[in-house]
Amino acid sequence: MLARSGAETAAISAAALLGALVLFGAFVALRGLSPLEVYAALFLGAFGTWFSIEQTLTQAAPLMLTGLCTALPARAGLLVIGGEGALVVGGVATVLVGATLAGWPPPLAVALMCMTGALAGGLWIGAAGALRHWRGVNETICTLLLNYIAIAVMNHLVTGPIRDFAQVLKPASWSIGERLMIGELPGTSVHWGLAFGVVACLLTWGLMRHTTFGFAVDILGGNVRAAQMAGLPIGAMVLATCFVGGAAAGLAGTIEIVAVHGFASSSLVVGYGYAGILVAFLARQNPLAVVFVAILLGGISASGGLLQRRFGLPDAATLVLRGLLFVAVLAGNTLYGRFKIFRPPAA
């Protein structure tokens, strides 16, 4: 594995972003549109007005947390793609607990729901970590399948045992009630989930940068054999990184309940977990960079409506850009390793 400096890492991510923009420009040009005009609208829809900035930050909040779900285990050499399932499990667990807390003081009830959602998500991904370490089950396949299991369980619950028949538009669970909704940041229309996401990323960055645990995780991710020879508790570290990553995604599910929906339904399954994979890769598993990459991808999502209205592009055009970004990130990793970009010439 080639050691990368911060400048090299930033350069690879910047090159991936530029490459994706070039490919997306070719895509819109084939539709007879001006790439520059589309890019200008993309920026306007994401950051051009205070309203668009608020929409961008609202979209970014869950991406920060689901990004951590992939980023933290990746530092230990694990490819976890179960953020979607952990988010759903966290949301359902939040509803199951929150529906019983109607008479509780809102701050205490919200704190308990947050802990419940984080615990549920942590156990969900932690189970995949345990299977990886003690049974050799591939964590990527395991967490992918767990996504489908989580969604199937939620669909069963909201169409049967915990269905609220007052919700007539689509099957939904019991509501936690307006009293337990956390509202918005003062002076904005951005919910408090943004603060949760930023704080979680800062805490995780501090954990990985300034503690012996973070140093040990980086050793494990860089060379398993070296970690074994150093006597590091590999099993405990695998479980810990998976649990903390899953807890972040579970907390994202809680935020979707207490700040956006108030109940569990298919509205929880909108792809935040899968987008978090792209966030983690583009941020190069740096929890601090996750904040800024999540805002970038949140802006891309927020601009979809403007692109549709102004140019007639399908709303899924932003998904095309996301996909190109992911391909460019993977290509950047390959080019770095194959051609040893940035490596100084031998003396």
Secondary structure in CASP SS format (residue, H / E / C, confidence):
PFRMAT SS
TARGET T0000
AUTHOR 0000-0000-0000
METHOD secondary structure of the structure
MODEL  1
M C 1.00
L C 1.00
A C 1.00
R C 1.00
S C 1.00
G H 1.00
A H 1.00
E H 1.00
T H 1.00
A H 1.00
A H 1.00
I H 1.00
S H 1.00
A H 1.00
A H 1.00
A H 1.00
L H 1.00
L H 1.00
G H 1.00
A H 1.00
L H 1.00
V H 1.00
L H 1.00
F H 1.00
G H 1.00
A H 1.00
F H 1.00
V H 1.00
A H 1.00
L H 1.00
R C 1.00
G C 1.00
L C 1.00
S C 1.00
P H 1.00
L H 1.00
E H 1.00
V H 1.00
Y H 1.00
A H 1.00
A H 1.00
L H 1.00
F H 1.00
L H 1.00
G H 1.00
A H 1.00
F H 1.00
G C 1.00
T C 1.00
W H 1.00
F H 1.00
S H 1.00
I H 1.00
E H 1.00
Q H 1.00
T H 1.00
L H 1.00
T H 1.00
Q H 1.00
A H 1.00
A H 1.00
P H 1.00
L H 1.00
M H 1.00
L H 1.00
T H 1.00
G H 1.00
L H 1.00
C H 1.00
T H 1.00
A H 1.00
L H 1.00
P H 1.00
A H 1.00
R H 1.00
A C 1.00
G C 1.00
L C 1.00
L C 1.00
V C 1.00
I C 1.00
G C 1.00
G H 1.00
E H 1.00
G H 1.00
A H 1.00
L H 1.00
V H 1.00
V H 1.00
G H 1.00
G H 1.00
V H 1.00
A H 1.00
T H 1.00
V H 1.00
L H 1.00
V H 1.00
G H 1.00
A C 1.00
T C 1.00
L C 1.00
A C 1.00
G C 1.00
W C 1.00
P C 1.00
P H 1.00
P H 1.00
L H 1.00
A H 1.00
V H 1.00
A H 1.00
L H 1.00
M H 1.00
C H 1.00
M H 1.00
T H 1.00
G H 1.00
A H 1.00
L H 1.00
A H 1.00
G H 1.00
G H 1.00
L H 1.00
W H 1.00
I H 1.00
G H 1.00
A H 1.00
A H 1.00
G H 1.00
A H 1.00
L H 1.00
R H 1.00
H H 1.00
W H 1.00
R H 1.00
G C 1.00
V C 1.00
N C 1.00
E H 1.00
T H 1.00
I H 1.00
C H 1.00
T H 1.00
L H 1.00
L H 1.00
L H 1.00
N H 1.00
Y H 1.00
I H 1.00
A H 1.00
I H 1.00
A H 1.00
V H 1.00
M H 1.00
N H 1.00
H H 1.00
L H 1.00
V H 1.00
T C 1.00
G C 1.00
P C 1.00
I C 1.00
R E 1.00
D C 1.00
F C 1.00
A C 1.00
Q C 1.00
V C 1.00
L C 1.00
K C 1.00
P C 1.00
A E 1.00
S E 1.00
W C 1.00
S C 1.00
I C 1.00
G C 1.00
E H 1.00
R H 1.00
L H 1.00
M C 1.00
I C 1.00
G C 1.00
E E 1.00
L C 1.00
P C 1.00
G C 1.00
T C 1.00
S C 1.00
V C 1.00
H E 1.00
W C 1.00
G H 1.00
L H 1.00
A H 1.00
F H 1.00
G H 1.00
V H 1.00
V H 1.00
A H 1.00
C H 1.00
L H 1.00
L H 1.00
T H 1.00
W H 1.00
G H 1.00
L H 1.00
M H 1.00
R H 1.00
H H 1.00
T C 1.00
T H 1.00
F H 1.00
G H 1.00
F H 1.00
A H 1.00
V H 1.00
D H 1.00
I H 1.00
L H 1.00
G H 1.00
G H 1.00
N C 1.00
V H 1.00
R H 1.00
A H 1.00
A H 1.00
Q H 1.00
M H 1.00
A C 1.00
G C 1.00
L C 1.00
P C 1.00
I H 1.00
G H 1.00
A H 1.00
M H 1.00
V H 1.00
L H 1.00
A H 1.00
T H 1.00
C H 1.00
F H 1.00
V H 1.00
G H 1.00
G H 1.00
A H 1.00
A H 1.00
A H 1.00
G H 1.00
L H 1.00
A H 1.00
G H 1.00
T H 1.00
I H 1.00
E H 1.00
I H 1.00
V H 1.00
A H 1.00
V H 1.00
H H 1.00
G C 1.00
F C 1.00
A C 1.00
S E 1.00
S H 1.00
S H 1.00
L H 1.00
V C 1.00
V C 1.00
G C 1.00
Y H 1.00
G H 1.00
Y H 1.00
A H 1.00
G H 1.00
I H 1.00
L H 1.00
V H 1.00
A H 1.00
F H 1.00
L H 1.00
A C 1.00
R C 1.00
Q C 1.00
N C 1.00
P H 1.00
L H 1.00
A H 1.00
V H 1.00
V H 1.00
F H 1.00
V H 1.00
A H 1.00
I H 1.00
L H 1.00
L H 1.00
G H 1.00
G H 1.00
I H 1.00
S H 1.00
A H 1.00
S C 1.00
G H 1.00
G H 1.00
L H 1.00
L H 1.00
Q H 1.00
R H 1.00
R H 1.00
F H 1.00
G C 1.00
L C 1.00
P C 1.00
D C 1.00
A C 1.00
A H 1.00
T H 1.00
L H 1.00
V H 1.00
L H 1.00
R H 1.00
G H 1.00
L H 1.00
L H 1.00
F H 1.00
V H 1.00
A H 1.00
V H 1.00
L H 1.00
A H 1.00
G H 1.00
N H 1.00
T H 1.00
L H 1.00
Y H 1.00
G H 1.00
R H 1.00
F H 1.00
K C 1.00
I C 1.00
F C 1.00
R C 1.00
P C 1.00
P C 1.00
A C 1.00
A C 1.00
END
